[in-house]
């Protein structure tokens, strides 16, 4: 895992070496690009993250007709629950259930929500709001004074200024299943609907205190390689990357370090690119 610290931003790239194929666009282990911004409470941070995602797509040759980014906010769901006086302790459980929208039928979602103790009226209200695809319709339901609406309107305004408005769309059903999200959430999807989410993330202002430190305004995303590789294959955009390493040499114990160095040196003199490494995780 590599990390580079920059003012307000922290980038990490996770590297996992064993690839075991499960379903299309999913592997047990994968490469992942994470980008996080700390110390910025305003929606400008989310706007920056989304631009980074869009720039990557564009540099890979992917257009807004190929991929879109769905946006919503956890505060939308919280506002709806408040309308029906749903206890705060049920919020996380409800998030996990409604994150299955599109994967389960409406009847199955309603059944799971009712099993948590929600009234039928509250369940219908939640489903109706989370089915909205228009920010103006959301504003009609919740009112312009609700923080979730104000945040989303600001983000869409910034998207116009950044020049990526055609990439994004409002979708109230996006809540992201992880419990730590607190505000804006988003996920990129292929417009043909053949693949899983390409990447996703959002705001998590109350996460750091769970690790014993003070909370800091924060947001970020995770972008794995598995789904984007499938998309690039479909579009004929997967680059033919040249091989950079010809040989890998590693000693299995300290006594073999000298011979391994000799082997590496001999290969390099023949013009081969050699990586001399020590991997203590190897087991017989």
Rosetta silent file (secondary structure, phi, psi, omega in degrees, C-alpha in Angstrom):
SEQUENCE: XXXXXXXXXXXXXXXXXXXXXXXXXXXXXXXXXXXXXXXXXXXXXXXXXXXXXXXXXXXXXXXXXXXXXXXXXXXXXXXXXXXXXXXXXXXXXXXXXXXXXXXXXXXXXXXXXXXXXXXXXXXXXXXXXXXXXXXXXXXXXXXXXXXXXXXXXXXXXXXXXXXXXXXXXXXXXXXXXXXXXXXXXXXXXXXXXXXXXXXXXXXXXXXXXXXXXXXXXXXXXXXXXXXXXXXXXXXXXXXXXXXXXXXXXXXXXXXXXXXXXXXXXXXXXXXXXXXXXXXXXXXX
SCORE:     score description
SCORE:     0.000 S_00000001
   1 L     0.000  131.188 -178.226    0.000    0.000    0.000 S_00000001
   2 E  -117.220  143.013  176.899    1.406    3.385   -0.987 S_00000001
   3 E  -138.052  145.469  178.071    0.322    6.790    0.286 S_00000001
   4 E  -130.145  123.382 -178.677    1.235   10.336   -0.644 S_00000001
   5 E   -93.017  130.143  175.749    0.248   13.239    1.605 S_00000001
   6 E  -130.490  162.276  179.270   -0.775   16.528    0.039 S_00000001
   7 L   -55.803  120.561  177.203   -2.496   19.567    1.580 S_00000001
   8 L    69.805   -8.890 -174.509   -6.044   18.492    2.493 S_00000001
   9 E  -126.131  149.921  178.693   -5.779   15.409    0.286 S_00000001
  10 E  -139.944  120.620 -179.635   -4.601   11.864    0.787 S_00000001
  11 E  -108.448  136.899  173.805   -4.225    9.415   -2.082 S_00000001
  12 E  -134.653  144.186  174.495   -3.726    5.704   -1.572 S_00000001
  13 E  -123.762  114.226  179.876   -3.298    2.889   -4.036 S_00000001
  14 E   -87.220  136.563  179.661   -3.906   -0.585   -2.651 S_00000001
  15 L  -120.951  123.495  176.239   -2.102   -3.444   -4.366 S_00000001
  16 L  -126.176  131.501 -166.526   -3.231   -7.047   -4.007 S_00000001
  17 L   -94.385  -24.639 -176.843   -1.375   -9.657   -5.974 S_00000001
  18 L   -92.515  117.754  179.425   -3.570  -12.802   -6.031 S_00000001
  19 L   -99.011  118.231  175.885   -6.374  -12.520   -8.575 S_00000001
  20 L  -124.972  114.631 -173.019   -9.217  -14.976   -8.086 S_00000001
  21 E   -72.491  133.507  176.547  -12.135  -14.462  -10.450 S_00000001
  22 L  -113.239  -88.855  173.802  -15.623  -14.546   -8.910 S_00000001
  23 L  -113.739  172.161 -177.383  -18.307  -12.833  -11.020 S_00000001
  24 L   -61.174  125.643 -179.822  -17.854  -10.395  -13.870 S_00000001
  25 L    81.255   12.015  178.783  -16.285   -7.223  -12.514 S_00000001
  26 L  -138.783  133.311  175.674  -15.567   -8.711   -9.092 S_00000001
  27 E  -134.139  157.075  177.223  -12.413  -10.349   -7.741 S_00000001
  28 L   -66.530  -36.510  179.428  -11.402  -11.429   -4.268 S_00000001
  29 L  -133.999  147.881 -172.727   -8.302   -9.254   -4.518 S_00000001
  30 L  -160.601  171.981  169.934   -7.618   -6.302   -6.758 S_00000001
  31 L   -87.179  141.786  178.062   -5.818   -3.026   -7.295 S_00000001
  32 E  -139.493  136.527  173.570   -7.664   -0.026   -5.888 S_00000001
  33 E  -100.882  120.712  174.767   -7.243    3.723   -6.190 S_00000001
  34 E  -113.304  137.941  174.917   -8.501    5.638   -3.153 S_00000001
  35 E  -132.888  126.894 -177.842   -8.696    9.407   -3.025 S_00000001
  36 E  -133.094  147.330  177.357   -9.716   11.248    0.139 S_00000001
  37 E  -123.479  124.127 -179.350   -9.914   14.906    1.145 S_00000001
  38 E  -110.868  145.790  172.704   -9.629   15.874    4.804 S_00000001
  39 L    86.328    7.668 -179.721  -10.421   19.173    6.502 S_00000001
  40 L  -119.935  102.703 -175.537  -12.848   20.550    3.915 S_00000001
  41 L   -79.295  -15.395 -174.759  -16.475   20.614    5.183 S_00000001
  42 L   -86.940  162.632 -176.689  -17.988   22.220    2.086 S_00000001
  43 L   -65.283  -13.916  175.753  -19.344   20.483   -1.020 S_00000001
  44 H   -53.389  -34.046 -179.398  -16.363   21.802   -2.975 S_00000001
  45 H   -64.101  -46.253  178.037  -14.507   18.707   -1.746 S_00000001
  46 H   -62.454  -38.083  178.747  -17.022   16.331   -3.361 S_00000001
  47 H   -61.767  -39.151  177.893  -16.886   18.415   -6.544 S_00000001
  48 H   -66.098  -42.653  179.790  -13.099   17.965   -6.636 S_00000001
  49 H   -61.814  -44.494 -178.240  -13.365   14.212   -6.119 S_00000001
  50 H   -66.447  -36.595  176.849  -15.892   13.827   -8.900 S_00000001
  51 H   -63.430  -38.261  178.298  -13.746   15.864  -11.264 S_00000001
  52 H   -60.034  -41.667  178.923  -10.816   13.541  -10.554 S_00000001
  53 H   -64.343  -46.418 -178.892  -13.008   10.571  -11.515 S_00000001
  54 H   -62.029  -42.407  179.588  -14.252   12.289  -14.681 S_00000001
  55 H   -61.557  -39.142  177.625  -10.711   13.255  -15.712 S_00000001
  56 H   -62.671  -47.829  179.102   -9.595    9.647  -15.370 S_00000001
  57 H   -56.032  -47.127 -177.120  -12.476    8.441  -17.524 S_00000001
  58 H   -62.010  -39.773 -179.587  -11.707   11.049  -20.179 S_00000001
  59 H   -71.053  -20.882  175.619   -8.024   10.141  -20.255 S_00000001
  60 L   -87.316   -4.276 -179.914   -8.982    6.505  -20.735 S_00000001
  61 L    91.040    8.236  179.146  -11.142    7.441  -23.723 S_00000001
  62 L   -89.942  138.903 -177.124  -14.456    6.922  -21.933 S_00000001
  63 L  -111.936  173.164  179.135  -17.178    9.522  -22.520 S_00000001
  64 L   -70.187  -13.417  173.781  -20.280   10.673  -20.650 S_00000001
  65 L   -81.137  -17.701  177.208  -22.356    8.609  -23.081 S_00000001
  66 L   -89.501  -38.481 -170.904  -20.558    5.507  -21.777 S_00000001
  67 E  -135.344  144.114  172.776  -20.570    6.298  -18.063 S_00000001
  68 E  -129.050  168.679  178.657  -22.607    8.395  -15.654 S_00000001
  69 E  -127.860  115.853  178.820  -22.280    9.290  -11.970 S_00000001
  70 E   -83.065  137.711 -179.069  -25.323    9.037   -9.724 S_00000001
  71 E  -125.424  143.623  168.050  -25.522   11.520   -6.842 S_00000001
  72 E  -159.153 -161.418  178.978  -27.584   11.767   -3.697 S_00000001
  73 E  -147.932  141.381  174.307  -27.102   12.391    0.030 S_00000001
  74 H   -60.532  -26.533 -178.700  -27.544   10.346    3.174 S_00000001
  75 H   -68.461  -20.851  175.222  -29.252   13.434    4.560 S_00000001
  76 H   -63.457  -50.860  179.769  -32.136   12.841    2.132 S_00000001
  77 H   -62.742  -40.510  179.348  -32.984    9.568    3.837 S_00000001
  78 H   -61.279  -40.350  179.290  -32.466   11.137    7.255 S_00000001
  79 H   -63.618  -39.336  178.849  -34.922   13.921    6.378 S_00000001
  80 H   -66.955  -43.217  178.696  -37.539   11.374    5.302 S_00000001
  81 H   -62.510  -37.329  177.728  -37.086    9.348    8.487 S_00000001
  82 H   -64.665  -35.528  179.331  -37.491   12.532   10.523 S_00000001
  83 H   -59.993  -32.366 -177.384  -40.763   13.249    8.690 S_00000001
  84 L  -106.917   14.679  176.854  -42.139    9.956   10.013 S_00000001
  85 L    54.381   40.018  176.978  -40.488   10.166   13.474 S_00000001
  86 L   -77.114  130.889 -178.313  -38.402    7.053   12.841 S_00000001
  87 L   -56.743  143.323 -177.444  -35.937    6.482   15.733 S_00000001
  88 H   -59.104  -34.490 -175.520  -32.326    7.452   14.996 S_00000001
  89 H   -67.734  -11.334  178.574  -30.987    4.009   15.903 S_00000001
  90 H   -90.930   -6.571 -173.515  -32.774    2.522   12.876 S_00000001
  91 H   -57.515  -50.594 -177.040  -31.016    4.796   10.375 S_00000001
  92 H   -62.779  -42.195 -179.781  -28.090    2.500    9.600 S_00000001
  93 H   -62.844  -40.788  178.300  -30.310   -0.556    9.291 S_00000001
  94 H   -65.321  -39.714  178.193  -32.624    1.271    6.903 S_00000001
  95 H   -58.055  -44.639 -178.449  -29.619    2.396    4.800 S_00000001
  96 H   -62.387  -38.868 -178.168  -28.453   -1.184    4.369 S_00000001
  97 H   -71.112  -49.274 -175.632  -31.916   -2.256    3.229 S_00000001
  98 H   -71.403  -17.274  174.705  -32.609    0.571    0.779 S_00000001
  99 L   -65.358  -14.067  179.804  -29.137    0.137   -0.715 S_00000001
 100 L   -87.768   -0.042  177.079  -30.622   -3.047   -2.220 S_00000001
 101 E   -56.927  131.430 -175.894  -33.028   -1.051   -4.382 S_00000001
 102 L    94.564  -19.765  177.643  -32.605   -2.282   -7.934 S_00000001
 103 L  -103.258  -33.523  175.348  -31.293   -5.617   -6.665 S_00000001
 104 E  -113.904  161.138  177.285  -34.471   -6.727   -4.866 S_00000001
 105 L   -71.663  161.025  178.262  -38.090   -6.151   -5.835 S_00000001
 106 H   -58.520  -39.852 -179.518  -40.054   -3.306   -4.260 S_00000001
 107 H   -62.438  -40.580  179.377  -42.137   -5.848   -2.342 S_00000001
 108 H   -66.810  -40.200  177.693  -39.013   -7.451   -0.862 S_00000001
 109 H   -62.652  -45.680  179.916  -37.627   -4.044    0.165 S_00000001
 110 H   -60.751  -41.681  179.549  -40.930   -3.085    1.794 S_00000001
 111 H   -62.222  -43.228  179.876  -41.037   -6.386    3.672 S_00000001
 112 H   -66.204  -39.720  179.778  -37.514   -5.894    5.043 S_00000001
 113 H   -65.666  -41.910  178.991  -38.255   -2.306    6.100 S_00000001
 114 H   -63.950  -33.717  179.766  -41.440   -3.324    7.902 S_00000001
 115 H   -64.931  -19.154  178.017  -39.495   -6.049    9.729 S_00000001
 116 L   -80.775  -10.240 -179.060  -37.374   -3.309   11.356 S_00000001
 117 L   107.825    2.071  178.596  -40.485   -1.893   13.018 S_00000001
 118 L   -72.203  148.050  176.478  -41.291    0.919   10.573 S_00000001
 119 L   -73.685  159.316  178.087  -44.923    1.732    9.909 S_00000001
 120 H   -61.252  -36.339  179.074  -46.432    1.047    6.493 S_00000001
 121 H   -63.640  -43.051  179.424  -46.843    4.799    6.017 S_00000001
 122 H   -65.771  -41.261 -179.981  -43.153    5.411    6.704 S_00000001
 123 H   -62.062  -45.241  179.418  -42.104    2.596    4.376 S_00000001
 124 H   -63.272  -39.972  178.742  -44.221    3.975    1.533 S_00000001
 125 H   -63.696  -41.380  179.006  -42.822    7.463    2.132 S_00000001
 126 H   -63.615  -48.590 -178.322  -39.236    6.189    2.063 S_00000001
 127 H   -61.439  -42.419 -178.130  -39.761    4.196   -1.139 S_00000001
 128 H   -64.123  -44.260 -179.518  -41.490    7.100   -2.892 S_00000001
 129 H   -68.084  -42.330 -177.623  -38.746    9.609   -2.067 S_00000001
 130 H   -73.467   -5.967  175.031  -35.934    7.209   -2.908 S_00000001
 131 L   -89.980   -5.423 -176.961  -37.558    6.573   -6.298 S_00000001
 132 L   -72.269  138.951  176.683  -37.110   10.226   -7.294 S_00000001
 133 L  -117.978    9.683 -177.422  -34.711   11.017  -10.146 S_00000001
 134 L  -125.818  127.317  179.445  -35.274   14.779  -10.140 S_00000001
 135 H   -67.524  -33.782  178.315  -33.705   17.221   -7.703 S_00000001
 136 H   -66.382  -36.464  176.701  -36.558   19.675   -8.247 S_00000001
 137 H   -66.730  -38.514  177.336  -39.068   16.972   -7.279 S_00000001
 138 H   -61.974  -42.422  179.773  -37.036   16.248   -4.156 S_00000001
 139 H   -62.877  -35.652  177.320  -37.134   19.929   -3.271 S_00000001
 140 H   -63.338  -37.799 -177.522  -40.916   19.901   -3.651 S_00000001
 141 H   -78.051  -46.519 -173.482  -41.169   17.021   -1.167 S_00000001
 142 H   -94.071  -25.771 -176.131  -38.580   18.066    1.417 S_00000001
 143 L    96.909  152.129 -176.449  -38.491   21.844    0.940 S_00000001
 144 L   -73.430  -16.616 -178.032  -35.631   24.114   -0.052 S_00000001
 145 L   -82.436   -6.763 -179.728  -34.538   24.657    3.555 S_00000001
 146 L   -74.554  135.092 -175.122  -33.422   21.058    4.040 S_00000001
 147 H   -59.375  -37.408 -179.181  -29.630   20.727    4.184 S_00000001
 148 H   -61.106  -42.150 -179.729  -29.577   17.758    1.808 S_00000001
 149 H   -65.482  -44.624 -179.669  -31.312   19.758   -0.910 S_00000001
 150 H   -62.105  -43.331  179.195  -29.001   22.750   -0.448 S_00000001
 151 H   -61.216  -45.809 -177.149  -25.889   20.539   -0.614 S_00000001
 152 H   -67.525  -40.902  178.065  -27.038   18.799   -3.787 S_00000001
 153 H   -62.439  -39.176  178.083  -28.031   22.046   -5.519 S_00000001
 154 H   -64.596  -41.680 -178.853  -24.597   23.474   -4.715 S_00000001
 155 H   -65.757  -41.210  178.081  -22.872   20.393   -6.078 S_00000001
 156 H   -67.029  -33.758  176.396  -24.824   20.503   -9.334 S_00000001
 157 H   -65.927  -42.695  177.749  -23.987   24.198   -9.656 S_00000001
 158 H   -65.082  -35.864  178.841  -20.284   23.444   -9.180 S_00000001
 159 H   -61.049  -37.272  176.150  -20.528   20.649  -11.753 S_00000001
 160 H   -62.858  -41.866 -178.233  -21.666   23.212  -14.319 S_00000001
 161 H   -71.004  -35.951  177.392  -18.668   25.384  -13.499 S_00000001
 162 H   -72.927  -26.494  179.864  -16.236   22.475  -13.648 S_00000001
 163 L    94.385   20.099  178.130  -17.733   21.386  -16.952 S_00000001
 164 L  -121.456   26.791 -178.688  -18.840   17.859  -16.101 S_00000001
 165 H   -60.207  -30.908 -178.722  -22.591   18.391  -15.602 S_00000001
 166 H   -72.911  -10.021  178.240  -23.362   15.953  -18.430 S_00000001
 167 H   -86.643  -23.338 -168.667  -21.678   13.167  -16.449 S_00000001
 168 E  -109.806  155.398  175.812  -23.844   13.424  -13.333 S_00000001
 169 E  -150.625  150.901  178.213  -27.471   12.783  -12.464 S_00000001
 170 E   -84.193  134.652  176.924  -29.544   12.857   -9.306 S_00000001
 171 L  -147.614  103.776 -174.621  -30.772    9.500   -8.017 S_00000001
 172 L   -63.593  -17.574 -178.301  -32.260    9.468   -4.523 S_00000001
 173 L   -74.930  -12.028  179.123  -31.858    5.677   -4.270 S_00000001
 174 L   -76.659  110.963  177.710  -28.065    6.026   -3.969 S_00000001
 175 L  -125.578  -17.546 -175.819  -27.302    5.697   -0.256 S_00000001
 176 L    62.081  128.738 -172.322  -24.219    3.400   -0.266 S_00000001
 177 L   -73.388  -20.559 -176.654  -24.458    0.476    2.144 S_00000001
 178 L   -69.974  139.794 -170.497  -21.544    1.362    4.421 S_00000001
 179 L   -71.797  -21.175 -169.427  -22.646    2.806    7.741 S_00000001
 180 L   -82.807   -8.613 -179.992  -20.086    5.601    8.035 S_00000001
 181 L   -67.652  141.824 -175.139  -21.338    7.885    5.241 S_00000001
 182 L  -125.861  -12.211 -175.516  -22.907   11.103    6.517 S_00000001
 183 L  -147.673 -127.737  179.329  -23.677   13.318    3.502 S_00000001
 184 E   -55.165  134.746  174.283  -23.226   13.385   -0.273 S_00000001
 185 E  -131.963  152.323 -177.005  -22.809    9.909   -1.779 S_00000001
 186 E  -155.490  157.115  174.367  -22.091    8.959   -5.384 S_00000001
 187 E  -153.984  141.891  179.010  -21.277    6.054   -7.655 S_00000001
 188 E   -91.167  143.419 -176.438  -20.242    5.720  -11.280 S_00000001
 189 E  -140.721  153.952  174.205  -22.134    3.319  -13.537 S_00000001
 190 E   -84.266  134.799 -171.992  -22.040    2.152  -17.150 S_00000001
 191 L   -68.089  -18.775  176.583  -25.040    3.555  -18.981 S_00000001
 192 L   -79.658  -12.235  175.780  -25.809    0.234  -20.664 S_00000001
 193 L    71.327   25.800 -177.638  -26.395   -1.271  -17.237 S_00000001
 194 L   -93.095  -17.342 -171.671  -24.324   -4.381  -17.835 S_00000001
 195 L  -121.445  165.342  172.789  -21.793   -3.955  -15.003 S_00000001
 196 L   -69.122  174.807  176.648  -21.599   -3.366  -11.286 S_00000001
 197 L   -56.613  135.375 -178.043  -20.790    0.098   -9.929 S_00000001
 198 L   -76.405  -41.112  176.679  -17.442    1.228  -11.342 S_00000001
 199 E  -159.646  168.082  179.999  -16.505    3.259   -8.279 S_00000001
 200 E  -167.709  161.477  178.893  -18.219    4.978   -5.376 S_00000001
 201 E  -179.740 -160.506 -179.161  -17.796    7.095   -2.305 S_00000001
 202 E   163.130 -167.192 -177.036  -19.066   10.031   -0.315 S_00000001
 203 E   -91.043  138.819  179.831  -18.730   12.128    2.820 S_00000001
 204 L  -140.153   70.674 -173.312  -17.824   10.554    6.173 S_00000001
 205 L   -70.385  -14.712 -176.605  -17.433   13.360    8.707 S_00000001
 206 L  -117.507   23.721 -177.482  -17.776   11.124   11.781 S_00000001
 207 L   -83.107  -41.118 -169.995  -15.533    8.220   10.860 S_00000001
 208 H   -63.554  -28.619 -179.842  -12.177    9.172   12.382 S_00000001
 209 H   -65.712  -21.669  177.822  -13.486    9.191   15.973 S_00000001
 210 H   -71.309  -12.808  177.717  -14.087    5.442   15.663 S_00000001
 211 H  -105.369   15.529  173.662  -10.288    5.110   15.464 S_00000001
 212 L    86.691   14.104  178.161   -9.704    7.058   18.667 S_00000001
 213 L  -121.725  178.549  179.108   -9.026   10.505   17.238 S_00000001
 214 L   -77.154  147.539  177.930  -11.055   13.670   16.780 S_00000001
 215 L   -68.493  142.942  177.855  -13.497   13.839   13.906 S_00000001
 216 L  -132.435  137.281  175.420  -12.386   15.800   10.851 S_00000001
 217 L   -55.015  131.441 -175.055  -14.573   16.693    7.859 S_00000001
 218 E  -155.519  150.736  172.150  -13.706   14.127    5.209 S_00000001
 219 E  -153.627  159.867 -178.075  -14.886   12.551    1.989 S_00000001
 220 E  -174.838 -178.569  177.371  -13.419   10.142   -0.519 S_00000001
 221 E  -146.506  161.445  172.671  -13.950    7.302   -2.946 S_00000001
 222 E  -117.366  136.295 -175.702  -12.695    3.849   -3.815 S_00000001
 223 E  -134.933   96.925  179.488  -12.029    2.894   -7.454 S_00000001
 224 E   -80.481  162.966 -176.477  -11.139   -0.739   -8.080 S_00000001
 225 H   -84.711  -20.139 -167.850   -9.618   -2.022  -11.293 S_00000001
 226 H   -63.729  -50.033 -175.679  -11.962   -4.945  -11.939 S_00000001
 227 H   -72.532  -41.858 -178.064  -15.053   -3.221  -13.362 S_00000001
 228 H   -64.288  -33.793  176.903  -13.206   -0.518  -15.300 S_00000001
 229 H   -63.992  -41.751  177.974  -11.081   -3.197  -17.007 S_00000001
 230 H   -61.510  -41.261 -179.905  -14.262   -4.966  -18.138 S_00000001
 231 H   -66.026  -43.336  178.640  -15.617   -1.679  -19.511 S_00000001
 232 H   -62.271  -36.813  176.266  -12.382   -0.881  -21.329 S_00000001
 233 H   -62.744  -45.663 -178.926  -12.445   -4.329  -22.917 S_00000001
 234 H   -60.435  -38.827 -176.111  -16.015   -3.769  -24.123 S_00000001
 235 L   -87.406   -0.614 -177.591  -15.130   -0.405  -25.647 S_00000001
 236 L    67.665   30.357 -175.140  -11.915   -1.663  -27.221 S_00000001
 237 L  -110.590    0.015 -178.422   -9.947    0.806  -25.117 S_00000001
 238 L   -68.521  117.861 -176.096   -7.811   -1.533  -23.028 S_00000001
 239 L   -70.052  151.229  175.124   -4.227   -0.454  -23.773 S_00000001
 240 L   -89.709   90.787 -174.764   -1.570   -2.927  -24.816 S_00000001
 241 L   -78.176  128.912  179.646    0.862   -2.238  -22.003 S_00000001
 242 L   -70.308  148.831  178.015    4.459   -3.236  -22.724 S_00000001
 243 L   -67.752  133.889 -177.988    6.167   -5.596  -20.337 S_00000001
 244 L  -105.161  -25.647  179.953    8.415   -3.684  -17.918 S_00000001
 245 L  -121.537  126.653  177.825   10.023   -6.537  -15.970 S_00000001
 246 L   -86.217  -41.383 -175.687   11.533   -9.573  -17.668 S_00000001
 247 E  -138.562  147.312  172.033   12.587  -11.520  -14.583 S_00000001
 248 E  -119.254  126.383 -179.761   11.938  -11.509  -10.840 S_00000001
 249 E  -120.134  130.349  176.674   14.655  -12.959   -8.606 S_00000001
 250 E  -145.491  137.613  177.134   14.209  -13.502   -4.880 S_00000001
 251 L   -80.385  140.969  179.801   16.173  -15.432   -2.267 S_00000001
 252 L   -82.731  -16.352  175.296   14.180  -17.843   -0.132 S_00000001
 253 L  -155.484  175.411 -175.250   16.454  -17.251    2.861 S_00000001
 254 H   -62.453  -33.547 -178.218   19.438  -15.107    3.920 S_00000001
 255 H   -65.229  -22.582 -177.230   22.008  -17.656    2.705 S_00000001
 256 H   -96.822    3.944 -179.546   20.726  -17.259   -0.857 S_00000001
 257 H   -63.142  -42.134  179.030   20.932  -13.455   -0.945 S_00000001
 258 H   -62.830  -54.101  177.852   24.439  -13.550   -2.463 S_00000001
 259 H   -58.237  -36.723  179.182   23.609  -16.066   -5.220 S_00000001
 260 H   -64.690  -39.678  177.152   20.389  -14.180   -5.985 S_00000001
 261 H   -63.211  -39.866  178.878   22.349  -10.966   -6.444 S_00000001
 262 H   -63.796  -42.270  179.687   24.733  -12.746   -8.817 S_00000001
 263 H   -63.561  -44.933  179.804   21.836  -14.109  -10.860 S_00000001
 264 H   -61.610  -43.594 -179.567   20.220  -10.683  -11.069 S_00000001
 265 H   -62.995  -43.512 -179.802   23.481   -9.057  -12.102 S_00000001
 266 H   -61.524  -42.761  179.972   24.134  -11.692  -14.791 S_00000001
 267 H   -65.989  -40.259 -179.127   20.660  -11.244  -16.273 S_00000001
 268 H   -65.302  -36.137  178.841   20.964   -7.451  -16.288 S_00000001
 269 H   -65.707  -20.723  177.408   24.251   -7.637  -18.150 S_00000001
 270 L   -89.594    6.024  176.670   22.378   -9.504  -20.871 S_00000001
 271 L    90.171    9.305 -178.962   20.016   -6.571  -21.251 S_00000001
 272 L   -90.633  150.052  176.575   17.103   -7.972  -19.265 S_00000001
 273 L   -90.327  120.622 -171.991   15.030   -5.927  -16.807 S_00000001
 274 E  -125.719  136.025  174.933   15.246   -7.626  -13.413 S_00000001
 275 E  -109.724  116.710  179.012   13.497   -6.975  -10.127 S_00000001
 276 E   -99.393  114.117 -173.251   15.429   -8.317   -7.124 S_00000001
 277 E  -129.934  164.353  172.756   13.029   -8.645   -4.192 S_00000001
 278 L  -125.966  118.693 -177.504   12.696  -10.250   -0.816 S_00000001
 279 L  -122.814  101.067 -176.891    9.259  -11.611    0.028 S_00000001
 280 L   -76.219   -5.700  179.892    9.063  -13.106    3.499 S_00000001
 281 L   -80.189  -12.537 -179.193    5.424  -14.089    2.949 S_00000001
 282 L   -62.711  134.444  178.447    6.436  -16.997    0.728 S_00000001
 283 L  -128.933  145.045  179.133    5.660  -20.361    2.333 S_00000001
 284 L   -79.607    0.000    0.000    6.628  -23.827    1.234 S_00000001
